């Protein structure tokens, strides 16, 4: 009974237009109070306890690092470098969006932040160069998906904390899938551009590449410092996040000199706002997941999966479908908090590597960001461009299909995800 009260109230609250965090927290409180007459303070205590961990301290620091980088003129330099690399090809600006998305993902750790930053920099410019605004919006939304796959990823921090899996290994494991997603989206953009006659911008020049690389070198060093420091044992992922925040401030203020001291309060407030939203959602999702666990949903789901199949590939395909749907409805971090305790034990019972499973979950949820009807990135570019979500959705379909092909490849060939962490750990 409690489970049905919680689920029905959750979907009702979402239907009123409330945020996902409010929906998760309020529906959990309603279920606990009406079914068990439990004091509502328990909800707050559970929310606080769930985020009161050393690992989760990485979230605000990574958000702060991304805010410093974004305000410090990094986006423009990354776009210029991407333009020098691929701008001369057919559909140059569309390719730039995908490449810049991969670079910015390595700084922000968020699909929403990547989509918003690249969209603000590129959509108007693409329209000026003759690209349809709806196509530009679709390219940006698709390019933003790699934001939670390429490290550092906030969602991987959340998964690693819950699943007791090395966050450093998750970061390394996300590199190849993120590159695969970004490069295949470049192929889609190139094919569409060739078909529609979208030309490149100027001629390729090694001098231009070298000059633009020099301009954004210090920004591109941040993921190197983070991952190098973690794998060399210099600092933990949480300490790496703190180093990244300090480094981001240094780059913006001292090196690029575009982050002014008067801008710091606003930048800090933006980072605090983003962090608060994520942590509130994670805390509320933890309470939601706690109730699901007490209602024996993981046990029932495990029995259902076991009754259907004992084949790991079939199980993973079923999980893919589930996560793609869930990813359109709720925040990726919330989905990880709710579903990891439910799905991971089943995966482990089938001999599936938790590292592989975690990255596959994140890839699924990233694709969910552009999956109709309510993918988050679709709404972000819709708000930037003023174009309706359904028009953006129509243009995003070729990218969605390609990303689904990538997902199938990753599902069938786990080594694509796991070989790099294994290689580094054996070195």
N, C-alpha and C positions, 0 to 999 in steps of 0.2 A: 504493500500500500504506500509506504513512504517513498519508494522508488518512483511510482507513478505520479505521486503528488509533486515530487521534485522535477521530473521531466516535463510534465504538463505545464507547471508554473514557469519553468525555464523558457519553453518555447512561447508561452503567452507573453512573458516579459520582453523577449526579443521582438515579438510582433508589435509591441508598443513603440519600438524604436530605441529602447535602452541599449547601452553598450554591453559588450559581451561580459565584461567583468561584473557589472551590476547584475546581469542575468544569472551568472553562475553563483554569485554570493547570495543574492536575495532568494533564489529558488532553494538553495541549500538551507538557508535560515528558515524558510517557510516549512520545508520538509521536516527539519529537526524539531521545530516548535510544535507543529500540528500533530506529528506522529509520536514523538517521544516526550513532548512538553519540556524539552531541554532548554536551559537558559541561553539566550542569544549571545551572551558573552563567549560561549564556547566557539562560536563561528569566528569571532575576532581572535581568540587565542590560537585556534588552528591556523588561521591565515598568517598570524605573526610567526608562529613556530615553523611553518613551512618555508619561509624565506629567511629565517634566522640561521644562516649557514655561511661558512667562509667562502664556499664556491660561488654562491649567489652574489657575493660582493663584486664579482667580476662584471656583473651586468651594468651597474651605474658607471663604473670606470670606462667600459667599452662605449657606452652611450656618450659619455663626456668626451672621449677621444674622437668619436665621430662628429660630435658637435663642434669641437675645436677645428677639426680638419675642414668641415663644411663651411664654417664661418671664416676660415683663414685663407680662402682663395684656392683651395686644392681642387675643387670640382672643375674650375675653368682650365687649370693646368692638365688635369687628367684628360679632359675632352680634347685639348690641343694635341696632346701626345697620341691619343687614339686617332685623331684626324691625320696626323703625320704617318701613322702606321697603315691605315686602311682607307683613308679618305679618297684616294685616287681611283679606287675600284668602283665598279658600277654600284649605284646605291650607296655611295660613300658615307653619307650622313647616317643612314640606317645601320651600316656596319659599325660606325663610330659609337652609336648608342649601345650596341651589344658589348663592344670591347670596353668602353668606358664603364659600363655596368659591372663588368668583371673586376676592373681595377677598384672602383668605388666600393664594391662589396667587400674587398679586402681591408677597407677602412671603417665601414659603418656597422657591419654585422646584422643588418636589418633590410628586409625586402622593401618595406615601406619607405625607409630613409633613402635607399638607393633609387627607387622609382621617383620619389619626390625631387631629389637632387638632380638627377639626370633629366627628368622631365622639365624642370624649371630652366635648365640650361639649353635644352635641345629642341623642344617641340616647336617653339616660335621660329627658331632658326631653320628647321626643316621645312616649315610652311613657307617661309620666305624664298627658299630654294626650289619650290615647286612640288613638294611632297604634299599629298592630301593630309589634312590635319588628323583625320581619323586613323590613317595609316601610321602617322608619327606617334599618335597616342598608343596604338597597339604595339609598336616597336619598343616604346619606353616601358610599357607595362610588362612585356615579355622579358626585356632585359633586366628588370628589377627582381625577377624570380631568383637569380643567383645570389641575392643579398644574404640569404640565410644558409647558403650551401658553402660558398667560399669562405674560409676562415678570415677573421674571427667571427663566429656566428653565435648570436645570443641564444638561439634555439638549441644549438649544440651544447652550450653551457648548461641550459636547463635539463636537457636529456642526460648529460653526463652526471649531473648532480643527483638525479633521481635513480638512474640505472647503475650508479657506482661504476661508471666506465671512464677511462682516462679522457679528460677534455682535450689534452694535447694530441692524443691519438685521433680523436674525432676531428679536430681541426685539420690534421694532415690528411685524413681520409676524405675530407670534403673537397680537397683541391681538384683531383681528377674529375669527379662528377660535375663540379662547377665549371671546369674548363670544357668538358664535353657539352654541357648545356649551352654555354656561351658560344662555342664554335659552331654548333649545329644551328643555333639561331642566326649566326652570321650567314650560313649557307642559305637558309630560308629567305633572309633579307636580300641576298645577292640574286637568287632566282626570281623573286618577285620584282626586284628592280630591273633586271634584264628584260623581263617580260613587259614591263610598263615604261621602259625607256628612261629610268632615273639614272642620270649620269654621275660620274665621280667628280671630285673637287680638285682640279689641278693635276699636277704630275707628282709621282713619288720622288722623294729626295732624301738621301741618306743624311745630308746635312740638316735638313728639317727635323728628321727623326732624332738625331743626336742632340740638336738644340732643345727640342721639346722634352726629351728625356732628361736632359740636365736640369730643366726647369722644375720637373716634378720628381726628381730623384729622391729628395728628402722625404716626400710623402710616401713614395713606393717602398721606402726602407722600413716603414712601420710594421707591416706583416712579417718582414724578415727578422726584425728585432723580436717581435712577439714569439714567433715559432722557433727561431734560433735560440732565444733565451730559455724557452721551455724545454727544448730537447737537449740543450747543453747543461741542463740542471742549474742554471743561474737563478731562475725564479719559477714559481708556480704559475698556473694560468691566471689566478686572481692577482698575483703580484705583477704579472705581465700586463694585465689590464690597467693597473695603476701606472706602470711605466708608460704604456701607450697614451694615457691621458696627459701625463706630464710632457711627453714627446710631442703630442698634438698641439699643446699650448705653446711649446717652444718653437715649433715650425711656424705656427700662425703669427706669433708675435715677433720673433727674432729673425727667422729666415725669410719668410714671405712678406712680413710686416703689413699684412692686411687685417690681422686681428688686433684691434686697438684695445687699450685698457678700458676705455669707456664701453666697449662691446661685451666685456667679460660678464657683467651681471646678467645681461640678456641671454648670453650663450649658456651660462650656468643654469639659468632658469629653464631654458628649453630642454637641456639635458635632464634636469630634475623632473620636469613634466613628463618626458618620455619614459624615464626610469620608473616613475610612480605608476604610470599606466601599466607598464609591463609587470611590475612586481605585484600590483593589485590584482591583475588578471591571474598571475601565477598563484597567488595566495588563495583567491576565490576558487580557482580550478582545483587546488589541492583539497579544499573542503568538499567540493563536488565529487572528486575522485575518491575521497575517504568514505563518503556515503555509498558510492557505487561498490566499493570494496566490501563494506559491511553488509551490503545487500547481496553479497556473493555473486556479483555480476562477472568478475573475472573467472570464477569457477564454472559458472554456467556457460560463459563464452568458450572457455577451454573445452568443455564437454561437447559443445556444438561443433567446434572446429574438428575435434577428434572424431566425431561421428561422421563428418563430411569427408575428411581426408587426413592422412598421415604423411602426405607428400609435401615436403617443404616448399617446393615451387608453387604448388596449387595454393598452399596456405599464404604464401607471400603475395600471389596475385589477388587473393581475396582481401588481404590487408591493403594492397594498393588501392583497390576500388573503395574500400571503407575510408581510407585516409584522404583520397581525392575528394570525396564528398564532404568529409569533416572539414577539410582545409578550406572549402568555400564558405563554411558557416562560422567558424570560430578562429581566433588568433592561433598562430602556429605554436607558440609557447604554451598556451592553455591546452591545446590538443595534446601536446607531449606530456604535460602533467597528468591529464586525465587518462590517456590511453596507454602510456608506458607500463604502469603497474598491471594493466589488464592484458596487454598483448605480449609483453616481453617474456613472461613465464611460459607462455605457449610456444613462443619462438625458441626459447632455450630447450624446452622439452623435445623439440624437433632437431636439435643440434645446430641451430642457426647462431652464428657469431653475433654477440650483442653490439659490437662495433659496426659491423655491416648493417645490422637491423636499424640501429640508430640513424646512420647516414641515410638509409633508404627511407625511413620515416620523414626525415627533414626534406629530402628531395620531393617526396609525395606532397607534403604540406606546402612546399614552395610552388609546385605546379598548381596546387589548389588556389593560390593567390590570383591566377588568371582563368580559373575554371568557372564558367557561368553556373548559376546566375548571380552569385554574390561574391566573387573573388575580390579580395581587398585591393589589389593593384588596379583592377578595372575601375574601382570607385575613385582611387587617387588620381589617375590620369583623367577621369571624367571631370573631377573637380578642377583640375588644372586647365583643361581645354574647353570646358563647357559643352562637350559633346556627350550625348546620352550613352549610357552604359551598353545598350543593345547595339549601337553602331560600332562602338569600340570592340565589343565581343565578336561581331562579324569579321572584323579585320584581324583579330587575334587568333582565329581558328587555325591557320597554317602553323603558327608557332606552337600552339597547344598540341597539335597532332605530332609535331616533331619532338616536343618534350616528352610526350607519352611514349614515343619510340625509344627515346633515351632511357626512360624509366624501365621499359621491358628489357633493354640491353643490360642495365645495371642489375636487374633482378636475376637474370639468367647467368650473369658473369660476375659473381661477388668479388672476384680477385681485382676487378677494376677499382673497387673501393678499398680493399684491405691490403693490396700488395705494398703500397708506399709506407704505411705505418709498420708493417712487418719488416720491410727492408731496413728502415731506420732503426728499429728496435734490435735487429740482429747485427747491425754494424758496430 
